[in-house]
Amino acid sequence: MSKKRPPSQRQLRAGETIRHALGETFIARKLDEPGLDTATITVTEVEITPDLKLATAWVRPLMDKDAEGLEERLNAVRRRIRGLITPRLRGMKYMPALRFRLDPAADQAARIDELLRDPKVARDLNKNPQDNPNDED
């Protein structure tokens, strides 16, 4: 079993720089792509490999209706996006290749919230251990 090392400070700094540049590019709507320039896209995180050659951008649309095919559309124009953000990346020797993935965190949070709102779970969460004298600690 291989252990995954935590990202270095260099990786974290490069990832944040790329995340900010991507966010600025999406806000400015410079992609000239009909489906992408109308969508509001949030870049939640950018993970970068230790050799700084590949950056995975985790993205999320603001509206659920824009999620359909977003990953594929962004990956189709990733070279153009790379060209747009490269001038904004000061202090980096070269721009890593980009890869886009949909961030599943919001879906997972919604599922957990739905489970917690279930009446059966809420009943168990609100139960006081002192209410049942048969239970022993």
N, C-alpha and C positions, 0 to 999 in steps of 0.2 A: 504494500500500500504506500503510495507516494504522498508526501505531505506538501501541501501547497503553501508557499511562503507568502507572507503578507507583502503588499506592494511597498516599494521603497519610497522615500521622500521625493525622489526624482520622478518616479512614475506618477505619484499623486499630483505633483505640481504640473507635470505635462498634461495629465488628464483634465485637471481643472482649467488650464489654459485653453485646451481644445474645447471643453464644454462651454466656456464663455464665448469663444469665437463662433461655435455652432449656434448658440442662442442668439447672438447678434445677427448672424446671417439669416436665421429663420424669422426674426422680428422684422428685418429689413425687406424680406420677401424678394430676394434677388435671384431666385432659382429659375424663374421663367417657366415654371411647370404649373399647369392649371390646377391640378389636384393638390399640389404641395404649397403653392403660394396663398391659397385660400384657407388652408388648415393652420391652426395654432398648435405648434409642436413644442413640447417641453423636453429638454435634454436633462434627464435626472442624474445620470452619471456617465463618465467615460472611463473605462478600464483600459489600461495600456500594458502591453507585454513588457517583460523586463528589458528586452533589447530595443524598446521604443519603436518597433517597426509596424505594429498593428494596434489600432485603437478601436475598441468596441464601444459605440455610443448607445446607451439605453435611452430610448425615446418614448414619449407618451403623448397622444393627441389630447387636447383639452376637451374636445367633443368626441363621444364614442362613435358617432357616425363617420368620423375621419379615420378611425382605426383600420377599417377594411383596406387591406393592401398597402398600408403605409410603409411597412418594413420593406416590401418589394420595390415600391416606388423610390424610396430613399436610396436603397442599394443600387438601383438602376442609374441614378445620377450622382453616385458617390464621388466619382472623379471630378465632376464639376464642382461639387461642394468642397472637395479637398482644395481645388484651385482657388475658390473664393476665400477660404479661411487661412490659407498659407501666409499671405502678407500680414495677417494679424498675429502670427505666432512669433513673437520676438524671443530670442534666447534659445531657440531650438535649431539644431543643425539642419534637420530635414523634417519634413512632414510625414508622419506615419500613414500607412494605408488605413482607410476608414471602413468600418463595418457597422451596420445599424441593426439593432434588435429592439423589439417592443418590450417595455418594462412591465413585468407581470405583477409588480408590487401592489399597485392599486387594485387589481382584481383580487389578489389574495386578501388585502385589507377589507374589501367589500364582502368577501365570503366570510371572514371571521366576524365582521359586524353583523351579518345576517344570522350567523350561528348564535351569537350572543343575544340577539333579539328574539330568538325562538323561546316561546313560553316555558318549555320544559327546562331549558338551560337557565333561564332567568329565575325560575322557581328554585333550582338547585343553588344558584349563586346567592339568592336572598335568604336561603335557609340558615337559621342560627343553630349552631351545634348544641346549644343548651336546650333547644326545643325538644330533643329526643333523649329522654333519660336512659334509654336502653344502650345507647352508644357509650363505649368506654374509651377514654383517651389512653 
